[in-house]
């Protein structure tokens, strides 16, 4: 499954249902270099804030074009500066894998100093009394951010929290982001959301069918949540909203058709170019 595309497909449906007046803020923490969630939020009409310590040129241009506020900091457990480890994949620089974690699987030996702020400080800077969505993809430091939800006022907790898990290998290998310390961090994210009262979650996995769990009653353990072949995915967690299962199935089918049609169109274009 093309995880990021499908998650944006789902959020385009969920966010207007949850906040039809667009009264809340949407945060994209860890914008990366592609699949820009902040653009999706802005297109939907939400006041959008992108948080990225080392934004690429495309992010600067996107934020200027769409009226998105760009905060060039990392979210950490303290305010100041810290080391960012520049990403690398198969010996080639990959800025989408930049991480604050020195043992992250996608790190190179290159580093840069970046500024850091805490999650409550981000809320304060954004005047975020109502937050519709918080998306987090920070290459291994998601739990550092999500445990700070407990420091926020209950009324300012996000309606939706989405965060990435896994990466670098398969779960069965117990390597990359599936090593025990990172797996424990993923479970910490879920426990933090559980303790803050989040009710439901969808699991969008690259190698398993879409699943829905009851966060308040489900077993928060690796064997219950992840298949051995899993490489990575996202949790989309809802504080009080419960997605209609029939609507989610319909959205999944619509997405599958869109992808199939795109593949057909692409194949035709390639054949025409090669003929």
Sine and cosine of phi, psi and omega as CSV:
sin_phi,cos_phi,sin_psi,cos_psi,sin_omega,cos_omega
0.00,0.00,0.64,-0.77,0.11,-0.99
-0.99,0.14,1.00,-0.03,-0.24,-0.97
-0.85,0.52,-0.79,0.61,-0.12,-0.99
-0.91,0.42,-0.67,0.74,0.02,-1.00
-0.88,0.48,-0.69,0.73,-0.03,-1.00
-0.92,0.38,-0.64,0.77,0.03,-1.00
-0.89,0.47,-0.67,0.74,0.04,-1.00
-0.91,0.40,-0.60,0.80,0.08,-1.00
-0.85,0.53,-0.69,0.72,0.02,-1.00
-0.93,0.37,-0.70,0.71,-0.05,-1.00
-0.91,0.42,-0.54,0.84,0.06,-1.00
-0.88,0.48,-0.42,0.91,0.05,-1.00
-1.00,0.00,-0.69,0.72,-0.10,-0.99
-0.94,0.35,-0.71,0.71,-0.16,-0.99
-0.87,0.48,-0.72,0.70,0.04,-1.00
-0.91,0.41,-0.46,0.89,0.07,-1.00
-0.93,0.36,-0.69,0.72,-0.07,-1.00
-0.96,0.28,-0.62,0.79,-0.07,-1.00
-0.70,-0.71,0.96,0.29,-0.07,-1.00
-0.90,0.44,-0.43,0.90,0.00,-1.00
-1.00,0.08,-0.08,1.00,-0.05,-1.00
0.82,0.58,0.70,0.71,-0.04,-1.00
-1.00,0.07,-0.25,0.97,-0.06,-1.00
-0.98,-0.20,0.21,-0.98,0.03,-1.00
-1.00,-0.03,0.53,-0.85,0.12,-0.99
-0.88,-0.47,0.83,-0.56,-0.02,-1.00
-0.96,-0.28,0.72,-0.69,0.16,-0.99
-0.91,-0.41,0.99,-0.12,-0.06,-1.00
-0.99,-0.15,0.91,-0.41,-0.11,-0.99
1.00,0.03,0.94,0.34,-0.13,-0.99
-0.93,0.37,-0.64,0.77,-0.01,-1.00
0.97,0.23,-0.41,-0.91,-0.12,-0.99
-0.87,-0.49,0.01,1.00,0.04,-1.00
-0.36,-0.93,0.09,-1.00,0.02,-1.00
0.76,0.65,0.88,0.47,-0.15,-0.99
-0.98,0.20,0.98,-0.22,0.05,-1.00
-0.90,0.44,-0.54,0.84,-0.01,-1.00
-0.87,0.50,-0.55,0.84,0.04,-1.00
-0.93,0.38,-0.66,0.75,0.05,-1.00
-0.87,0.49,-0.71,0.70,0.01,-1.00
-0.87,0.50,-0.71,0.71,-0.03,-1.00
-0.91,0.42,-0.65,0.76,0.03,-1.00
-0.89,0.46,-0.51,0.86,0.03,-1.00
-0.98,0.22,-0.15,0.99,0.05,-1.00
0.99,-0.13,0.22,0.98,0.01,-1.00
-1.00,0.02,0.57,-0.82,0.20,-0.98
-0.91,0.42,0.86,-0.51,-0.21,-0.98
-0.87,-0.49,0.68,-0.73,0.05,-1.00
-0.81,-0.59,0.84,-0.54,0.04,-1.00
-0.99,-0.17,0.74,-0.68,-0.03,-1.00
-0.85,-0.53,0.92,-0.39,-0.06,-1.00
-0.45,-0.89,0.88,-0.48,-0.08,-1.00
-0.93,0.36,-0.50,0.86,-0.02,-1.00
-0.76,-0.65,0.94,0.34,-0.08,-1.00
-0.93,0.35,0.66,-0.75,0.08,-1.00
-0.98,0.20,0.19,-0.98,-0.06,-1.00
-0.83,0.56,-0.66,0.75,-0.04,-1.00
-0.87,0.48,-0.55,0.83,0.02,-1.00
-0.94,0.34,-0.70,0.72,0.07,-1.00
-0.84,0.55,-0.72,0.70,-0.03,-1.00
-0.91,0.41,-0.66,0.75,0.01,-1.00
-0.89,0.46,-0.73,0.69,-0.03,-1.00
-0.90,0.44,-0.64,0.77,0.03,-1.00
-0.92,0.40,-0.63,0.78,-0.06,-1.00
-0.95,0.31,-0.60,0.80,-0.10,-0.99
-0.99,-0.16,0.00,1.00,-0.02,-1.00
0.94,0.34,0.53,0.85,0.00,-1.00
-1.00,-0.02,0.73,-0.69,0.08,-1.00
-0.97,0.23,0.80,-0.59,0.00,-1.00
-0.95,-0.31,0.85,-0.53,0.08,-1.00
-0.94,-0.33,0.90,-0.44,-0.09,-1.00
-1.00,-0.01,0.94,0.33,0.02,-1.00
-0.55,-0.83,0.31,-0.95,0.19,-0.98
-0.99,-0.15,0.48,-0.88,0.09,-1.00
-1.00,-0.07,0.83,-0.56,-0.03,-1.00
-0.65,-0.76,-0.18,-0.98,-0.01,-1.00
-1.00,-0.05,0.11,0.99,0.03,-1.00
-0.47,-0.88,0.27,-0.96,0.01,-1.00
-0.97,-0.22,0.71,-0.71,0.01,-1.00
0.46,-0.89,-0.78,-0.62,0.05,-1.00
-0.71,-0.70,0.41,-0.91,0.04,-1.00
-0.45,-0.89,0.07,-1.00,-0.02,-1.00
-1.00,-0.02,0.77,-0.64,0.13,-0.99
-0.97,-0.26,0.78,-0.63,0.01,-1.00
-1.00,-0.08,0.87,-0.50,-0.08,-1.00
-0.95,0.31,0.68,-0.73,-0.10,-0.99
-0.97,0.26,0.41,-0.91,0.03,-1.00
-0.47,-0.88,0.63,-0.78,0.06,-1.00
-0.66,-0.75,0.83,-0.56,-0.04,-1.00
0.80,0.60,0.65,0.76,0.07,-1.00
0.98,0.19,0.06,1.00,-0.02,-1.00
-0.90,-0.44,0.70,-0.72,0.01,-1.00
-0.83,0.55,0.74,-0.67,0.03,-1.00
-0.67,-0.74,0.99,-0.15,-0.10,-1.00
-0.93,0.37,-0.25,0.97,0.05,-1.00
-0.95,0.32,-0.24,0.97,0.00,-1.00
-0.98,-0.20,0.16,0.99,0.05,-1.00
-0.80,0.60,0.66,-0.75,-0.09,-1.00
-0.55,-0.84,0.48,-0.88,0.15,-0.99
-0.99,0.11,-0.17,0.99,-0.08,-1.00
-1.00,-0.02,0.85,-0.53,-0.03,-1.00
-0.92,0.40,-0.37,0.93,-0.01,-1.00
-0.98,-0.20,0.27,0.96,-0.02,-1.00
-0.91,0.42,0.62,-0.78,-0.11,-0.99
-0.90,0.44,-0.43,0.90,-0.07,-1.00
-0.99,-0.16,0.32,0.95,-0.05,-1.00
-0.99,0.15,0.48,-0.88,0.23,-0.97
-0.96,-0.27,-0.15,-0.99,0.06,-1.00
-1.00,0.01,-0.04,1.00,-0.02,-1.00
-1.00,0.06,0.66,-0.75,0.00,-1.00
-0.72,-0.69,0.36,-0.93,0.13,-0.99
-0.62,-0.78,0.47,-0.88,0.09,-1.00
-1.00,0.04,0.72,-0.69,0.01,-1.00
-0.76,-0.65,0.37,-0.93,0.05,-1.00
-0.99,0.13,0.44,-0.90,0.01,-1.00
-0.75,-0.66,0.54,-0.84,0.16,-0.99
-0.70,-0.71,0.32,-0.95,0.05,-1.00
-1.00,0.05,0.23,-0.97,0.04,-1.00
-0.89,0.45,-0.72,0.69,0.06,-1.00
-0.86,0.51,-0.57,0.82,0.03,-1.00
-0.93,0.37,-0.59,0.80,0.08,-1.00
-0.87,0.49,-0.71,0.71,0.03,-1.00
-0.86,0.52,-0.70,0.71,-0.03,-1.00
-0.91,0.42,-0.69,0.72,-0.02,-1.00
-0.90,0.44,-0.55,0.83,-0.04,-1.00
-1.00,0.03,-0.06,1.00,-0.10,-0.99
0.79,0.62,0.77,0.64,-0.15,-0.99
-1.00,-0.07,0.99,0.15,0.08,-1.00
-0.97,0.23,-0.52,0.85,0.03,-1.00
-0.76,-0.65,0.84,-0.55,0.00,-1.00
-0.89,-0.46,0.87,-0.49,-0.01,-1.00
-0.99,0.15,-0.65,0.76,-0.07,-1.00
-0.53,-0.85,0.68,-0.74,0.13,-0.99
-0.82,-0.58,0.94,-0.33,0.06,-1.00
-0.97,-0.23,0.74,-0.67,-0.05,-1.00
-0.77,-0.64,0.82,-0.57,0.12,-0.99
-0.59,-0.81,1.00,0.02,-0.15,-0.99
-0.86,-0.51,0.39,0.92,0.14,-0.99
0.80,0.60,0.86,0.51,0.17,-0.99
0.97,-0.25,-0.20,0.98,-0.03,-1.00
-0.95,-0.32,0.34,0.94,-0.04,-1.00
-0.86,0.51,-0.64,0.77,-0.06,-1.00
-0.92,0.39,-0.53,0.85,0.04,-1.00
-0.87,0.49,-0.56,0.83,0.01,-1.00
-0.98,0.19,-0.73,0.68,-0.15,-0.99
-0.95,0.31,-0.45,0.89,0.06,-1.00
-0.93,0.37,-0.28,0.96,0.03,-1.00
-0.99,0.16,-0.13,0.99,0.08,-1.00
-0.85,0.53,-0.54,0.84,-0.03,-1.00
-0.90,0.44,-0.34,0.94,0.00,-1.00
-1.00,0.07,-0.10,0.99,-0.02,-1.00
-1.00,-0.01,0.40,-0.92,0.12,-0.99
-0.91,0.41,0.65,-0.76,-0.01,-1.00
-0.79,0.61,-0.61,0.80,-0.04,-1.00
-0.93,0.37,-0.34,0.94,-0.04,-1.00
-0.98,-0.20,0.15,0.99,0.08,-1.00
-0.93,0.37,0.61,-0.79,-0.02,-1.00
-0.89,0.46,0.58,-0.81,0.10,-0.99
-0.92,0.40,-0.62,0.78,0.04,-1.00
-0.79,-0.62,0.71,-0.71,0.17,-0.99
-0.85,-0.52,0.79,-0.61,0.08,-1.00
-0.85,-0.52,0.72,-0.69,0.05,-1.00
-0.57,-0.82,0.46,-0.89,-0.05,-1.00
-1.00,0.02,0.47,-0.88,0.13,-0.99
-0.70,-0.71,0.33,-0.94,0.10,-1.00
0.96,0.27,-0.20,-0.98,0.00,-1.00
0.88,-0.48,0.50,-0.86,0.10,-0.99
1.00,-0.01,-0.38,0.92,0.00,-1.00
-0.11,-0.99,-0.17,-0.99,0.08,-1.00
-1.00,-0.07,0.35,-0.94,0.02,-1.00
-0.86,0.50,-0.62,0.78,-0.04,-1.00
-0.89,0.45,-0.45,0.89,-0.03,-1.00
-0.96,0.27,-0.41,0.91,-0.07,-1.00
0.86,0.51,0.52,0.86,0.05,-1.00
-0.87,-0.49,0.07,-1.00,-0.01,-1.00
0.86,0.50,-0.70,-0.71,0.00,-1.00
-0.98,0.19,0.13,0.99,0.11,-0.99
-0.97,-0.24,0.10,0.99,0.14,-0.99
-0.90,0.43,0.34,-0.94,-0.19,-0.98
-0.86,0.51,-0.63,0.78,-0.04,-1.00
-0.92,0.39,-0.60,0.80,0.03,-1.00
-0.97,0.23,-0.57,0.82,0.08,-1.00
-0.89,0.45,-0.67,0.74,0.07,-1.00
-0.87,0.48,-0.60,0.80,0.02,-1.00
-0.90,0.43,-0.63,0.78,0.05,-1.00
-0.89,0.46,-0.69,0.72,0.02,-1.00
-0.91,0.41,-0.56,0.83,0.08,-1.00
-0.88,0.47,-0.64,0.77,0.06,-1.00
-0.84,0.54,-0.72,0.69,-0.03,-1.00
-0.93,0.37,-0.64,0.77,0.04,-1.00
-0.89,0.45,-0.63,0.78,0.02,-1.00
-0.89,0.46,-0.68,0.73,0.03,-1.00
-0.92,0.39,-0.63,0.77,0.04,-1.00
-0.86,0.51,-0.72,0.70,-0.03,-1.00
-0.93,0.37,-0.42,0.91,0.04,-1.00
-1.00,0.05,0.06,1.00,0.13,-0.99
1.00,-0.07,0.18,0.98,0.03,-1.00
-0.92,0.39,0.66,-0.75,-0.22,-0.98
-0.98,-0.18,-0.68,0.73,-0.16,-0.99
-0.73,-0.69,0.41,-0.91,0.08,-1.00
-0.54,-0.84,0.59,-0.80,0.22,-0.98
-0.98,-0.17,0.60,-0.80,0.08,-1.00
-0.92,-0.39,0.91,-0.41,0.02,-1.00
-0.95,-0.30,0.96,-0.26,-0.15,-0.99
-0.92,-0.38,0.57,-0.82,-0.01,-1.00
-0.92,0.39,-0.37,0.93,-0.15,-0.99
-0.73,-0.68,0.37,0.93,0.01,-1.00
-0.51,-0.86,0.39,-0.92,0.02,-1.00
-0.90,0.44,0.42,-0.91,0.10,-1.00
-0.84,0.54,0.72,-0.69,0.00,-1.00
-0.77,-0.64,0.41,-0.91,0.10,-1.00
-0.84,-0.55,0.69,-0.72,0.03,-1.00
-0.76,-0.65,0.45,-0.89,0.11,-0.99
-1.00,-0.03,0.96,-0.28,-0.10,-1.00
-0.89,0.46,-0.48,0.88,-0.06,-1.00
-0.99,0.17,-0.26,0.96,-0.06,-1.00
-0.79,-0.61,-0.23,0.97,-0.04,-1.00
-0.96,0.26,0.44,-0.90,0.12,-0.99
-0.97,0.26,0.86,-0.51,0.00,-1.00
-1.00,-0.03,0.98,0.21,0.04,-1.00
-0.61,-0.79,0.41,-0.91,-0.15,-0.99
-0.88,0.48,-0.66,0.75,-0.07,-1.00
-0.91,0.41,-0.52,0.85,0.01,-1.00
-0.98,0.20,-0.43,0.90,-0.16,-0.99
-0.99,-0.15,-0.52,0.85,-0.19,-0.98
-0.80,-0.60,0.65,-0.76,0.09,-1.00
-1.00,0.07,0.42,-0.91,-0.03,-1.00
-0.86,0.51,-0.52,0.86,-0.05,-1.00
-0.99,0.15,-0.10,1.00,-0.07,-1.00
-0.86,0.51,0.71,-0.71,0.10,-0.99
-0.97,-0.25,-0.74,0.68,0.06,-1.00
-0.26,-0.97,0.16,-0.99,0.03,-1.00
-0.02,-1.00,-0.17,-0.99,0.02,-1.00
-0.74,-0.68,0.59,-0.81,0.26,-0.97
-0.99,-0.11,0.74,-0.68,0.18,-0.98
-0.92,-0.39,0.93,-0.36,-0.16,-0.99
-0.92,-0.38,0.69,-0.73,-0.10,-1.00
-0.91,-0.42,0.71,-0.70,-0.01,-1.00
-0.96,0.29,-0.73,0.68,0.00,-1.00
-0.70,-0.71,-0.40,0.92,-0.01,-1.00
-0.95,0.32,0.67,-0.74,0.08,-1.00
-0.87,-0.49,0.93,-0.38,0.00,-1.00
-0.88,0.48,0.65,-0.76,0.07,-1.00
-0.94,0.33,0.83,-0.56,-0.10,-0.99
-0.88,0.48,-0.61,0.79,0.00,-1.00
-0.92,0.39,-0.59,0.80,0.02,-1.00
-0.93,0.36,-0.63,0.78,0.02,-1.00
-0.90,0.44,-0.66,0.75,0.05,-1.00
-0.88,0.48,-0.68,0.74,0.02,-1.00
-0.90,0.44,-0.65,0.76,0.05,-1.00
-0.89,0.45,-0.64,0.77,0.01,-1.00
-0.89,0.45,-0.68,0.73,0.00,-1.00
-0.92,0.39,-0.66,0.75,0.02,-1.00
-0.88,0.47,-0.66,0.75,0.02,-1.00
-0.89,0.45,-0.69,0.72,-0.01,-1.00
-0.87,0.50,-0.67,0.74,0.02,-1.00
-0.90,0.43,-0.68,0.74,0.02,-1.00
-0.87,0.49,-0.68,0.73,0.02,-1.00
-0.91,0.42,-0.70,0.72,0.02,-1.00
-0.87,0.50,-0.67,0.75,0.01,-1.00
-0.92,0.40,-0.62,0.79,0.03,-1.00
-0.89,0.45,-0.68,0.73,0.01,-1.00
-0.88,0.47,-0.67,0.75,0.02,-1.00
-0.89,0.46,-0.72,0.69,0.00,-1.00
-0.90,0.44,-0.67,0.74,-0.01,-1.00
-0.90,0.44,-0.69,0.72,0.00,-1.00
-0.88,0.48,-0.67,0.74,0.02,-1.00
-0.89,0.46,-0.69,0.72,0.01,-1.00
-0.88,0.47,-0.67,0.74,-0.01,-1.00
-0.91,0.42,-0.65,0.76,0.04,-1.00
-0.89,0.46,-0.66,0.75,0.02,-1.00
-0.90,0.43,-0.62,0.78,0.01,-1.00
-0.93,0.37,-0.55,0.84,-0.06,-1.00
-1.00,-0.01,-0.17,0.99,-0.05,-1.00
-0.99,0.12,0.00,0.00,0.00,0.00
